[in-house]
Amino acid sequence: MTTTTPLLDVEQLARWFGGVKAVDGVSFQLQQGQVVGLIGANGAGKTTTMRILATLDYPDRGTVRLGGVDIVEYPNEVRHRIGWMPDHFTPYKDTTVSDYLDFFGRAYGLRGDDLSNRVGEVAEFTDLVPLADRSIDRLSRGQTQRLCLARTLLNDPEFLILDEPAAGLDPKARLEFKNLVRVLRDRGKTILISSHILSELGEMCDSLVFMDRGVVVHHGDTETLRRGVAANGTMTINITVHGDVAPLLQWLAVRPGWKLVEERRDGARAEFAGATTEALAAELRRVIADGVPVVDFHRELRRLEEAFIEMLRDPPELRAALPPELPASATHRGTRLTP
């Protein structure tokens, strides 16, 4: 069996500020070409983690390897491979967009044709060419974010760290930024994004890392997180029938493992005490075989915001008590999943 070496390997990362544990034993991996969302409430340790990954801070404990290189021991060897986009930067006065990119291109060591070509490429990619002569302190919020991304891309990094890149953007600007992230992923970039706009992270990201009080409480794909499997193994199912709902309600009342949650005009919401898709498929076959005229049968999905709130609400001892068939990468808390 072959294994893929991760591009980024974070192991037992810790950072203290006095008596405050900002990051406390964080571990996760990113594969080449992945887009991963980093989620957590204010003070969860996201920005501290990202600053360490960007070689802008040192951990008190733990290791971080990028392409097998320890970034704490050898920061200069990896900085050219990293692009860091902070959540905020102060525009320089009396500086145009083109001058700003030219300055940072030179800071990266670009000269001559390499410099002008690279500045032109990132300006075109981020749609800044029409704004080349505009002073950067006169840009809109969305234009400023695109400029910050352009600066981040000047050294053509393979690993991008984006801290709240869509914060404060209007819907059009968020859509444009999301499209840019999609293109970067298609070009093979590995991207770690911190954001409070969880619905958009779910659309952009291959997986999510949830942090709470300095620790990782979930690392897994968005689809598993939204499926609505509780810690006790139940899942919420929406069932629609043709015609009278009475046969469905009678079936739910006598069928082992089912509990009616809500009767509807054309069906019902019900909890099923089975944690596998195989068990659920068997129930679908059974309900049809028993003559219930089912026209739709699907697992209810949660919004990521709901999953996030439940994770923050549940105490650590509940997370530790999860049954073995529901590992941390697929945890769903025991609260019933109602809208």
Secondary structure as the mmCIF struct_conf table of DSSP 4:
data_model
#
loop_
_struct_conf.conf_type_id
_struct_conf.id
_struct_conf.beg_label_comp_id
_struct_conf.beg_label_asym_id
_struct_conf.beg_label_seq_id
_struct_conf.end_label_comp_id
_struct_conf.end_label_asym_id
_struct_conf.end_label_seq_id
HELX_LH_PP_P HELX_LH_PP_P1 THR A 4 PRO A 6
BEND BEND1 LEU A 7 LEU A 7
STRN STRN1 LEU A 8 PHE A 17
TURN_TY1_P TURN_TY1_P1 GLY A 18 GLY A 19
STRN STRN2 VAL A 20 LEU A 30
TURN_TY1_P TURN_TY1_P2 GLN A 32 GLY A 33
STRN STRN3 VAL A 35 ILE A 39
TURN_TY1_P TURN_TY1_P3 ASN A 42 GLY A 43
BEND BEND2 ALA A 44 GLY A 45
HELX_RH_AL_P HELX_RH_AL_P1 LYS A 46 LEU A 53
TURN_TY1_P TURN_TY1_P4 ALA A 54 THR A 55
BEND BEND3 LEU A 56 ASP A 57
BEND BEND4 ASP A 60 ASP A 60
STRN STRN4 ARG A 61 LEU A 66
TURN_TY1_P TURN_TY1_P5 GLY A 67 GLY A 68
STRN STRN5 VAL A 69 ASP A 70
TURN_TY1_P TURN_TY1_P6 ILE A 71 GLU A 73
HELX_RH_AL_P HELX_RH_AL_P2 PRO A 75 VAL A 78
HELX_RH_3T_P HELX_RH_3T_P1 ARG A 79 ARG A 81
STRN STRN6 ILE A 82 MET A 85
BEND BEND5 ASP A 87 ASP A 87
HELX_LH_PP_P HELX_LH_PP_P2 THR A 90 TYR A 92
TURN_TY1_P TURN_TY1_P7 LYS A 93 ASP A 94
STRN STRN7 THR A 96 THR A 96
HELX_RH_AL_P HELX_RH_AL_P3 VAL A 97 ALA A 107
TURN_TY1_P TURN_TY1_P8 TYR A 108 GLY A 109
HELX_RH_AL_P HELX_RH_AL_P4 GLY A 112 PHE A 125
TURN_TY1_P TURN_TY1_P9 THR A 126 ASP A 127
HELX_RH_3T_P HELX_RH_3T_P2 VAL A 129 LEU A 131
TURN_TY1_P TURN_TY1_P10 ALA A 132 ASP A 133
BEND BEND6 ARG A 134 ARG A 134
STRN STRN8 SER A 135 SER A 135
HELX_RH_3T_P HELX_RH_3T_P3 ILE A 136 ARG A 138
HELX_RH_AL_P HELX_RH_AL_P5 ARG A 141 LEU A 153
TURN_TY1_P TURN_TY1_P11 LEU A 154 ASN A 155
BEND BEND7 GLU A 158 GLU A 158
STRN STRN9 PHE A 159 ASP A 163
BEND BEND8 GLU A 164 GLU A 164
TURN_TY1_P TURN_TY1_P12 PRO A 165 GLY A 168
HELX_RH_AL_P HELX_RH_AL_P6 PRO A 171 ASP A 186
TURN_TY1_P TURN_TY1_P13 ARG A 187 GLY A 188
STRN STRN10 THR A 190 SER A 194
BEND BEND9 HIS A 196 HIS A 196
HELX_RH_AL_P HELX_RH_AL_P7 LEU A 198 MET A 204
BEND BEND10 ASP A 206 ASP A 206
STRN STRN11 SER A 207 ASP A 212
TURN_TY1_P TURN_TY1_P14 ARG A 213 GLY A 214
STRN STRN12 VAL A 215 GLY A 220
HELX_RH_AL_P HELX_RH_AL_P8 THR A 222 ARG A 226
BEND BEND11 ARG A 227 ARG A 227
STRN STRN13 VAL A 229 VAL A 229
TURN_TY1_P TURN_TY1_P15 ALA A 231 ASN A 232
BEND BEND12 GLY A 233 GLY A 233
STRN STRN14 MET A 235 VAL A 241
BEND BEND13 HIS A 242 GLY A 243
BEND BEND14 VAL A 245 VAL A 245
HELX_RH_AL_P HELX_RH_AL_P9 ALA A 246 VAL A 254
BEND BEND15 ARG A 255 ARG A 255
TURN_TY1_P TURN_TY1_P16 PRO A 256 GLY A 257
STRN STRN15 TRP A 258 ARG A 264
TURN_TY1_P TURN_TY1_P17 ARG A 265 ASP A 266
STRN STRN16 GLY A 267 PHE A 272
BEND BEND16 THR A 276 THR A 276
HELX_RH_AL_P HELX_RH_AL_P10 THR A 277 ALA A 289
TURN_TY1_P TURN_TY1_P18 ASP A 290 GLY A 291
STRN STRN17 VAL A 294 ARG A 299
HELX_LH_PP_P HELX_LH_PP_P3 GLU A 300 ARG A 303
HELX_RH_AL_P HELX_RH_AL_P11 LEU A 304 ARG A 313
BEND BEND17 ASP A 314 ASP A 314
HELX_RH_AL_P HELX_RH_AL_P12 PRO A 316 ALA A 320
TURN_TY1_P TURN_TY1_P19 ALA A 321 ALA A 321
TURN_TY1_P TURN_TY1_P20 PRO A 324 GLU A 325
BEND BEND18 LEU A 326 LEU A 326
HELX_RH_3T_P HELX_RH_3T_P4 ALA A 328 ALA A 330
BEND BEND19 GLY A 334 THR A 335
#
